[in-house]
């Protein structure tokens, strides 16, 4: 990683004038200069940031926190209202769906137009064209006007262009949330290749799992200001805790969701909880005595590596108690010729204390980056205990200094 930052910001801010009447904004547009507004709204303010070559920075925050504003400043779409900003190298950005595309042009014509905007000559674009079209994989639609494209086709083509020009800095603003599972998997693999090649990337996502898996550092924005910047393990727990009130309200107000397969290359077929022969979607255990066995039956594309499985156990109020995933534990699941298999995890003598808990299960690619399918809060279990001891878990311990 280079010692010189490729992105350098000090006191960076972006404000918008708020006029009490539309006439004020009209005058500003006609005069071609800014008029003093009645009020100012700061979408981003007081940001100091250095991003180095080869670093992947995640950006998190609630809606309206200033994430998209920051990415548009870094992309050169917006000009700062305050502070200093230096961006070095070729920048390629995926921001709003379809941005930078002429809807009347064909996909092929938009490839050449976007590549030219990003600094490639026609000869350079032609040399990359076969790879761009193969990755986008939209077939004969490449010669149709993009106004006829679905949102998934837009993303396929835009992502393929943005990553095929070998950018020094890649900026992605939630674009990968659109599209089918198979393409999302290819996209995450491409991002990992760029990362391994030493490219810099900024990724804005509401998926904290993806942020933790892909990013070296995380910037948390809150109401337009930087709240925290650091390693994912330092920032994300605090950010998740800030969302806990909303999560707890959702958990209390809504019933558990049923398993719903996502189109792609793998899906969850069945999840079973087993507590010493008591099987179902809801079971009861004795703290420190009963084994909890969770079985996840799945179907996957046999041409791809076996999928990974992850799970999380939460309290009903949304507090994360424990997580586990097969990648961290070095487990690869066996499958039959049709790609079917069963993942089984056992929590021996479950040490959780009295309470009600909910289970979420994720079926992901072998690198645990792209989520194929998920079951969120669809299963629950209760823990009982015969002694008085508050808390969430009974930790294994030994006493010293006693007689006998």
C-alpha positions in Angstrom: 0.0 0.0 0.0 1.5 3.4 -1.1 2.4 5.9 1.6 0.9 8.7 -0.5 -2.9 8.9 -0.5 -4.8 8.7 -3.8 -7.7 10.5 -2.1 -7.0 13.4 0.2 -9.7 15.4 1.8 -9.6 18.1 4.5 -12.6 19.9 5.9 -14.6 18.6 2.9 -18.2 19.8 2.7 -21.1 20.2 0.3 -24.1 22.5 0.9 -27.3 23.3 -0.9 -29.2 26.6 -0.8 -32.8 26.4 0.4 -35.1 29.0 -0.9 -38.5 29.9 0.6 -40.0 30.4 -2.8 -39.2 28.7 -6.2 -38.6 32.2 -7.7 -35.3 32.4 -5.8 -34.0 29.2 -7.4 -35.3 30.3 -10.9 -33.4 33.6 -10.5 -30.2 31.7 -9.6 -30.6 29.5 -12.7 -31.2 32.5 -15.0 -28.4 34.6 -13.7 -25.9 31.7 -13.8 -24.5 32.4 -10.3 -25.4 31.6 -6.8 -27.6 33.9 -4.8 -27.7 34.0 -1.1 -30.3 31.5 0.0 -32.5 31.9 3.0 -31.0 28.8 4.5 -28.2 26.3 3.8 -28.5 22.5 4.0 -25.2 20.7 4.6 -25.3 17.3 3.0 -21.7 16.7 4.0 -19.5 18.6 6.4 -16.1 18.6 8.1 -14.7 15.4 6.5 -11.0 14.6 6.8 -10.1 11.5 4.9 -7.0 9.9 3.3 -7.4 6.7 1.2 -4.3 4.9 0.0 -3.5 2.9 -3.1 -4.7 -0.6 -2.8 -7.2 0.1 0.0 -10.8 -0.8 0.0 -12.9 1.7 2.0 -16.5 0.9 3.0 -19.0 3.7 3.6 -22.0 3.1 5.9 -24.8 5.3 7.3 -28.5 5.7 7.3 -30.4 7.1 4.4 -29.6 10.8 4.1 -26.3 10.5 6.0 -24.2 11.9 3.1 -22.9 8.7 1.5 -24.0 9.4 -2.1 -22.9 13.1 -1.8 -19.4 12.0 -0.8 -19.1 9.5 -3.7 -20.4 12.2 -6.2 -17.7 14.6 -4.9 -15.0 12.0 -5.3 -16.3 11.2 -8.8 -16.2 14.8 -9.9 -19.9 15.1 -10.4 -20.3 17.6 -7.6 -18.0 20.5 -6.6 -17.2 21.0 -2.9 -18.7 23.9 -1.1 -16.0 23.8 1.5 -12.6 22.3 2.2 -10.0 20.7 0.0 -10.2 17.5 -2.2 -7.5 15.8 -4.2 -8.2 12.6 -6.2 -5.4 11.0 -8.1 -5.7 8.4 -10.9 -8.4 7.2 -13.2 -11.8 7.1 -11.4 -14.6 4.7 -12.5 -17.9 5.0 -10.7 -21.2 3.1 -10.5 -23.7 5.5 -9.0 -27.3 5.9 -9.8 -28.8 3.2 -12.1 -28.3 4.1 -15.7 -26.3 7.3 -15.0 -24.0 8.1 -17.9 -26.0 6.2 -20.4 -27.9 7.8 -23.3 -31.2 5.9 -23.4 -31.5 6.4 -27.2 -28.1 4.8 -27.9 -27.6 1.1 -28.1 -25.7 -0.8 -25.5 -22.7 -1.1 -27.9 -22.8 2.7 -28.6 -23.0 3.4 -24.8 -19.9 1.2 -24.3 -17.8 3.4 -26.6 -19.3 6.6 -25.2 -18.7 5.7 -21.6 -15.2 4.4 -22.3 -14.3 7.6 -24.0 -15.6 9.6 -21.0 -13.4 7.4 -18.8 -10.4 8.2 -20.9 -10.1 5.3 -23.3 -9.4 5.7 -27.0 -11.6 4.0 -29.6 -8.7 1.5 -30.2 -8.4 0.7 -26.5 -12.1 0.2 -26.2 -12.2 -2.1 -29.2 -9.4 -4.2 -27.7 -11.5 -4.6 -24.5 -14.9 -4.9 -26.2 -15.1 -8.7 -26.4 -14.3 -8.9 -22.6 -16.9 -6.2 -21.8 -19.7 -7.9 -23.7 -18.8 -11.4 -22.4 -18.9 -10.2 -18.8 -22.1 -8.2 -19.3 -23.7 -11.3 -21.0 -26.8 -9.5 -22.3 -26.7 -11.2 -25.7 -28.4 -9.6 -28.7 -29.7 -6.7 -26.5 -26.3 -5.1 -26.8 -27.5 -3.7 -30.2 -30.8 -2.4 -28.8 -31.5 1.0 -27.3 -30.7 0.9 -23.6 -34.2 2.5 -22.9 -35.5 -1.0 -23.5 -33.2 -2.6 -20.8 -34.2 -3.9 -17.5 -32.5 -2.7 -14.3 -30.5 -5.8 -14.2 -29.2 -5.4 -17.8 -28.3 -1.8 -17.0 -26.2 -2.9 -14.1 -24.5 -5.8 -16.0 -23.4 -3.4 -18.7 -22.4 -0.5 -16.5 -20.4 -2.7 -14.1 -18.7 -4.5 -17.0 -17.6 -1.1 -18.5 -16.5 0.4 -15.2 -14.3 -2.6 -14.2 -12.9 -3.4 -17.6 -11.1 -0.1 -18.1 -8.6 -1.0 -15.3 -9.5 2.0 -13.1 -7.1 3.3 -10.4 -10.1 4.0 -8.2 -13.5 2.2 -8.4 -16.5 3.7 -6.7 -19.7 1.7 -6.2 -22.9 3.1 -4.7 -25.3 0.2 -4.0 -25.3 -0.7 -7.7 -24.8 -4.4 -7.0 -28.1 -4.7 -5.1 -29.8 -4.9 -8.6 -29.4 -8.1 -10.7 -29.6 -11.8 -10.3 -27.6 -14.0 -8.0 -25.2 -15.4 -10.7 -24.2 -11.9 -11.9 -23.8 -10.6 -8.3 -21.4 -13.5 -7.7 -19.3 -12.5 -10.8 -19.3 -8.9 -9.7 -17.9 -9.7 -6.2 -15.3 -11.9 -7.8 -14.3 -9.0 -10.1 -14.0 -6.7 -7.1 -11.7 -9.1 -5.3 -9.5 -9.4 -8.4 -9.2 -5.6 -8.5 -8.4 -5.5 -4.8 -5.7 -8.2 -5.3 -4.3 -6.2 -8.2 -3.7 -3.2 -5.8 -6.6 -1.0 -7.0 -8.4 1.3 -4.7 -12.1 0.9 -4.2 -14.8 2.7 -2.3 -18.0 0.7 -1.6 -21.2 2.1 -0.2 -23.6 -0.6 0.9 -26.3 -1.4 3.5 -25.0 -4.9 3.7 -22.7 -4.9 6.7 -21.6 -8.4 5.9 -20.2 -7.4 2.5 -18.6 -4.3 4.0 -16.8 -6.4 6.6 -15.7 -9.1 4.0 -14.4 -6.7 1.4 -13.1 -3.6 3.2 -9.9 -2.7 5.0 -11.5 0.3 6.7 -15.0 1.7 7.2 -16.2 5.3 7.3 -19.5 5.8 9.2 -21.3 9.0 8.2 -24.1 10.3 10.4 -26.3 13.3 9.4 -23.6 14.5 7.0 -20.7 14.3 9.4 -18.0 11.6 10.0 -19.0 9.6 13.0 -16.2 7.0 13.1 -13.4 5.8 10.8 -11.4 2.6 11.4 -11.2 -1.1 10.9 -14.5 -2.9 10.2 -14.3 -4.7 13.5 -14.0 -1.4 15.3 -16.7 0.6 13.4 -19.4 -1.9 12.4 -20.4 -3.1 15.9 -21.0 0.5 16.9 -22.9 1.3 13.7 -25.0 -1.8 14.1 -25.7 -0.8 17.7 -27.0 2.6 16.5 -29.5 0.7 14.4 -30.6 -1.6 17.2 -33.6 0.5 18.2 -35.1 0.2 14.7 -34.2 -3.5 14.5 -35.8 -4.2 17.8 -39.0 -2.4 16.7 -39.1 -4.4 13.5 -38.6 -7.6 15.4 -41.4 -6.9 17.8 -43.8 -5.7 15.2 -43.4 -8.3 12.5 -43.8 -12.1 12.5 -40.8 -14.2 11.5 -40.3 -14.4 7.8 -40.5 -17.7 5.9 -37.7 -19.0 3.9 -37.8 -17.4 0.4 -35.4 -18.6 -2.3 -33.6 -16.0 -4.3 -33.0 -16.6 -8.0 -29.4 -17.5 -8.6 -27.2 -20.6 -8.3 -28.2 -21.9 -4.9 -31.2 -22.0 -2.5 -32.1 -23.1 1.0 -34.5 -26.1 0.9 -35.2 -26.7 4.6 -33.9 -25.7 8.0 -34.5 -28.0 11.0 -33.8 -27.5 14.7 -33.2 -30.6 16.8 -33.0 -30.5 20.6 -32.4 -34.2 21.6 -35.1 -35.6 19.4 -37.5 -32.6 19.6 -37.5 -31.4 16.0 -39.3 -28.3 14.5 -39.1 -24.6 13.7 -39.3 -23.9 17.5 -37.7 -26.0 20.2 -37.0 -25.7 23.9 -33.6 -26.5 25.6 -32.2 -26.7 29.1 -29.3 -24.3 29.6 -25.9 -26.1 29.7 -27.5 -29.6 29.2 -29.2 -29.8 25.8 -27.4 -30.0 22.5 -28.8 -27.8 19.7 -28.4 -29.3 16.2 -29.2 -27.1 13.2 -29.5 -28.7 9.8 -29.6 -26.7 6.6 -30.6 -28.6 3.4 -29.6 -26.8 0.2 -29.6 -27.1 -3.6 -26.8 -25.6 -5.6 -25.4 -25.5 -9.1 -23.1 -28.5 -9.2 -20.8 -26.7 -11.7 -19.8 -24.2 -9.0 -17.9 -24.8 -5.7 -19.9 -25.9 -2.8 -21.7 -23.0 -1.1 -20.9 -21.8 2.4 -23.3 -21.5 5.3 -23.5 -18.9 7.9 -25.9 -18.3 10.8 -26.6 -15.8 13.5 -28.4 -16.1 16.8 -30.1 -12.9 18.2 -32.3 -12.0 21.1 -35.9 -11.0 20.3 -34.7 -7.3 20.8 -32.2 -7.7 18.0 -29.0 -8.1 20.1 -26.5 -10.4 18.3 -25.5 -13.2 20.6 -23.4 -15.4 18.3 -22.5 -16.1 14.7 -20.7 -18.9 12.8 -19.8 -19.6 9.2 -18.3 -22.6 7.4 -15.5 -20.5 5.8 -14.0 -19.4 9.1 -14.2 -23.0 10.4 -12.6 -24.5 7.2 -15.6 -26.7 6.4 -16.6 -27.7 2.8 -19.9 -29.5 2.5 -20.4 -32.7 0.4 -23.0 -32.6 -2.4 -24.5 -35.2 -4.6 -24.4 -35.1 -8.5 -27.4 -32.7 -8.5 -25.7 -30.2 -6.1 -27.8 -31.2 -3.1 -26.3 -31.3 0.4 -26.9 -30.8 4.1 -24.9 -28.6 6.4 -25.1 -29.5 10.1 -23.8 -27.6 13.1 -24.0 -28.7 16.7 -23.9 -26.4 19.8 -23.0 -28.9 22.5 -24.7 -28.3 25.8 -25.8 -24.9 24.7 -24.5 -22.4 27.3 -27.1 -19.7 26.7 -29.1 -18.6 29.7 -32.9 -18.3 30.0 -34.6 -16.5 27.2 -36.1 -16.6 23.7 -33.7 -16.5 20.7 -34.2 -16.2 16.9 -32.1 -17.8 14.2 -31.1 -16.5 10.8 -29.3 -18.6 8.2 -27.4 -17.5 5.1 -26.4 -19.6 2.1 -23.5 -17.9 0.3 -20.7 -18.5 -2.2 -17.6 -20.4 -1.1 -15.9 -17.1 -0.1 -18.9 -16.0 1.9 -19.2 -12.8 -0.1 -22.3 -13.2 -2.3 -25.5 -14.3 -0.5 -27.5 -16.7 -2.6 -30.4 -17.2 -0.2 -31.3 -16.3 3.4 -33.8 -17.2 6.1 -34.2 -14.2 8.4 -35.7 -14.8 11.9 -37.8 -17.7 10.6 -36.8 -20.1 13.4 -36.7 -19.5 17.2 -35.8 -21.5 20.3 -36.3 -21.0 24.0 -33.8 -21.8 26.8 -34.8 -22.7 30.3 -32.7 -23.0 33.4 -33.3 -24.4 36.9 -31.1 -21.8 38.8 -31.0 -18.1 39.2 -28.3 -16.5 37.1 -28.9 -13.4 34.9 -27.1 -12.7 31.6 -27.0 -14.2 28.1 -24.5 -17.0 28.5 -22.9 -19.1 31.2 -19.1 -19.0 30.5 -17.0 -22.0 31.4 -15.0 -21.1 34.5 -13.1 -22.5 37.5 -12.8 -21.1 41.0 -9.6 -20.9 43.0 -8.7 -20.2 46.6 -11.3 -22.5 48.1 -10.9 -25.3 50.6 -11.0 -29.0 49.8 
